[in-house]
Amino acid sequence: MFRSCFGTCLGRRNDGLMWNIDLKPHSSGDYSIAVVQANSCLEDQTQVYASPSATYVGVYDGHGGPEASRFVNSHLFSFLHKFTSERGGLSVEVIKKAFCATEEEFLRFVNRAYPSQPRIASVGSCCLLGAIANNELFVANLGDSRAVLGRRVSVRKKESVVAERLTTDHNVSTEEVRKEVEALHPDDSHIVVYTRGVWRIKGIIQVSRSIGDFYLKKPELSRDTALPHFVNPIPLRRAVMTAEPSIIRRKLEPEDLYLIFASDGLWEQLSDQAVVEIVSRNPRTGIAKRLVKAALQVAAKKRELRYSDIKDIERGIRRHFHDDISVVVLYLDQHKSNGSNARFKSSAVSYTNAPADIYSFNSDST
């Protein structure tokens, strides 16, 4: 149905663990993608679908392994297309159904694999989706990947661009989320525990919503001694995580300039406003890679290193310095001239999928 875009779409590479696309058109603007790998096996997955009628962006930040994020990468857009076609257009309900179907299909996959690979029950993924159709923006998320809008404002005849966060971080490091989780489990005084320097659900995981993580959603799995050693030895009374996405819907306005979708690896290093200012002050070409490099420079500085030092650190060990980072910058030109991008053909449909593993992809390309 789709054709992955590698090779000819690639920008320049000088970091063996980085992959990027400098700039590509979508129906009403341009987009740029960059991914850097820190884990031994890349756990982030990123994709963009562009057609004359819609643009979809997906950023999936896996944990416990790459299986869940890869599964979402292979299934979510397909379900989105299926339900959009059945319901006659994109809607909040369509997006909810696509998330639910992805979760249910992954559960079937886990149940099949579980007898020989019990670890699969402890794998999960945050899930961030952006969708534009008919001049409307939908953003849905599970976990702590984030979407930020760069919006033009005018104060005393002076224009500037401000960051507007469009997503909620489903992470119990936030007091509001901790209270939400505690309210759902009033009979469990240890539902959220401060351990190893951070708040965690059952002392295990920071995010409260995800695809997968069935050992924290299916009480029968939490009792299985075959699961990894970090699983809570106390059987669960009920699910302590959910796959119910937060969804926003809004009309795009002339002041809406661009969107930044990124896994939490970016936001751990850079504030929303810092990211927006970098995008505003620099050319479009290669902007996602520029953001990733800015984040890596901050991560290096925290350890009194330079970015060039970080680049020399091998995958796996590099995770001690920063997380996998995935970034998509989507420019919004729908209010310019006739609102369409002349470089994007009226019949064109493109699907861009970042490599499943940057190290392997770059090694095969050299």
N, C-alpha and C positions, 0 to 999 in steps of 0.2 A: 504493500500500500504506500509506503514511504521509502525514500532513498536517503540513507545517511550521507552526510557531507563531511568528508575528511580531506586529505591531500590538498587539493586546489584551494580550499577555503582557509587553509592555515595561515596565520601570521608568522612572523619570525620567532624562532625559539632560541634562547640562550640559557635556559634553565632546563636541565634534563627531566625535571618533574613538573614542568609547566606546559600547558597546551592552550592555544587561543585562536580565535577568529577575530581579526581586526575589525571588520565591518561588513555587514550584509544588509540588504534591503528587506523590509516587510511592507505590507500594503500601505501603511501610512507613516513610514519613517525608516529608521535604520536600527540595527542592534549589533552589539558586540558581546563576545563571550570569552571568559578566561577561567581556567581551572588549574590549581596547583595541588599536587599530591604530597601529603605528609606521612600518612599511614603506610605500612608495608604493602597493603592492598587498598587501593582507593575506595573509600566508602561513600563519597559524593557522586551523584549522577545528575546530569544537566541536559535539557533538551529544549528546542524551540521549533514550533510548527507555525508556518506562515502560509496563508492562502488569501485570495482577494477578499474573502468575507470575514476572516478571523485570524487572530494571532494568539498562540498559546505559549506560555513559558513555564517550564517545570524545573525546580531545584529540589533534589531529594538528598538529604543528609543522613546517611545510614549510621548505625551504631551496633557494635557486637559482631560486625562483619558486613560484607557488601551485598549479601543476598537480597535483603528487603529493598534497598534502594534500587538495585538492578531490576527487581520484579516490578516495582512501581514504574520505573522508566519504560518497561516493556508493555505495561497494561493500562495505565491511567488515561493516556490520551486516546487509546482505542475505545475505552468505555465512554469517554467524554464525547467522541464523535458519534458513537452508537446512540447514546441517550439524547444528544442534541438533534439527531435526525428523527428519532422517534417522537420527540416532544415538539418539534417544529422550531427549534431555536435554543439558544443558550439561556440558562436561568439558574437561580440559586438552587432550585430543586434538582436540576440536571447535574450540577456539580456535586451535591450531596450524594446523589445516586452513584456517580462515578467513583467517589471516595469509598462509599459503602461496598460497591462491587469489587473494587480493588482489594479492600480488606478481606472480604469473604473469599475471593479467589486465592489470596495469599494464604489464608487459613487452610484451604483445601491442599495447597502445595505443601504447607508445613505438616499437615496430618499424614500426607503420603511419605514425606521424607523422614519424619520423626523416629520411626522404629530403628533406622540405621544411623540417623544423625540427630540425636536429641538436642544438640546445640542449636539447631535451627529455631527452636521455640524461644530462644533468648535474643534473636536478631530482630531489629526494628529499624524504622526510618522516619525522620521528620519529612514533611511533605509540603512544599510551597508551590502553589499554582497561580499564575496570572493569565487572564483571558480577556481579550478585547474583541468585541463584535458590535456592529451598529453603533459605534461611538460610545459604547458602554464598557466600563472596566469592572471585572470581577477579580477579587483576590481571595483565595482560600488557603488556610494553612493549618498544619498540625505540627507542634513542636516549636523550635526557636529559630528557624530560618526566617528571614525578614524581607518585606517589600517596603521600599521607601519612595515617595514621590518627590521630585524636584519641581517646585511650584513658584512661578514668578509672582512677586508682590510689589506694590508700589507704596512707599511711605514718604510723604512730603515731596512728591515728584521724583523720588529717587528709587530706582528699581533694584531689586535684589532677588535671589532665589533662596527659598527656605525649604527645609526638609519636613515632610509630613509622613509620619509612620502610618502605614496602612494595615499592619498586622499586629496581633497580640502575641507576645512571646509566651508560649505555654511551657514555662520553666519555673520550678518552685523556688528558684532564687529570688523571684518576685513575690513580695508579700501578698499581693492580691491573688496570685495563683495558689500560693500556700493555703490561704484562707478558703479558696474555692474547693481545693482537694479535701481539706479538713472538714468542711461543711458536708461533704458527700459521705464522710466516714466518721460520724460523731462517736461511734463505739470503738474506735481504734486510736488510742493515744499515741501510737507510734507510726501513724500513717506517713508523716513527714519527719525525717530525722536529720539533724545536723551532724555530718560525719565527713571526715577527710577534707575539712575546710569549706564544705558547701552543703546546702540543703538537698536532700534526696528523698524520693518516695520509697518507703520501706527500706531506707538506707542504701538504695541501689541506683536509682536513675533520677536524673534532674528534670527531664521533660515529662509532662503529664498527658500528652496526646501524641499518637504516632500510628503508623501502619506497622502491624506486627507486634513484637514484644508479648507474644501470647502467654508466656509464663507469668506475666503480670495481669493478664486479662482472663485467663482460664484457670480457676482454682485447682482443677484436677492436675494441671501441668506443674503447678508450684510444689506439689507433693512428691514429684518424681525424683528419686535419688540419682537418676542418670543425668540430670541437668548439671551445668557447670557449677563449680564450687561457690560462686558468688551469689547464687540464688538464695533468697530468704528461706531459712529452714522452717519458719513458722508458716503453716498452710494459710492461704488467703481465704477470707470469708466471701469475698466477691472481687470483681475486677477493680484494679486500682488505677488503670489507665483507660483511655477511650480513643476511638478513631473518629469522633465527631468534629468536623472542621469548623473553625471560625471563618465566616464568609462576609465580605463587604461587597457592595454593588454601588457604583456611582457613575454619573454621566461625566465624560471627559469635557474639560473646558479649555478655552484658549490659553489660560495661564498654566496648564499642566504641560510641562516641558519634557520630562523623561521619568522613567521608572528604573529603580535599581532592585533587582532580585538577587539575594545572596544567602549562602549558608552562614551559620553563626561564626565560622572561622574568620569572616571579614569583620563582623560587628564586634568580635572580641577585641579587635585591634583599633578600629576606627569608629567614631561616633556617626550618627545619621547625618548631622550637618557637615562634618568633615568630608564625608563621601560626596555629598551634594556639591560642595564647593570645589572638589577636585574635578567632578564632571563638568561643572559650569566654566571652569577656567582653562580647560584643555580641549584640543580637537577631538572629534568623534572617533577617528580611526585609532584603534588600539586602546580605547578608554577602559575597557574591562581589565585588560592586562595592567594598565597603569594603576588601577585600584588595587589589584592583587599585589603588585610590587610595593605600593604605599603601605599596605598592611604588613607585608614581610619586613619592610624597613622598620616599622614600629616594633614588631616582634623581635627583630635583631637588636634594636637599641635597648630593649628591656634586659637583654643578656650582655650588654656592652659589646655587641658584635656589629658587623656591617652586613648589608644585604648580600654582598659577595661571599661572605663567610657562610651564611645560611644556605646559599645555592650549592655549596660543596658538601653539605651534610646529606647522607643517604636516607632514603625513605625508611620509615620505621623509627629510627633515631630522631629524625626530623620532627616527629610528632611531639617530642618533648619541648619544642620551640614554638610550634604553631599547629593548628588543625588543618585538615583538608579545607581548601577554600574554593568555592564556585561562585561566579559572578556573571549576571546578565544585565547589561544596560540597554534599555529599550527606549529609543527616542520617539516622541509623539509629535508628528507633523500634520495631524489630521485637519488642523485649522489653517494650514498654509495653502494658498491657491485653491485647487479643487479637492484638497484633502487626500490625494493619492500620491504614491511614490512612482515617478516616471520610470525608475529603474526596476520596478517590480511589475512583471508582465501580468496583464489582466487574467490570464489563464494559468498562471504559475502556482504551483504548490510545492513548498520546500519543507524539508524536515532535517534539522541539524541536531545531531546527537554527539555529545562529547564522548571521547573514548572511555570504555569501561575501566581502563587502568592506564594512567598516563605513562608510567615507567615502561610498561610493556609496549605501548603504542610507539613511544619515542625510540625505544631500543630497536623495534622492528623497522623503523623509518630510516635508521642510520646505516 
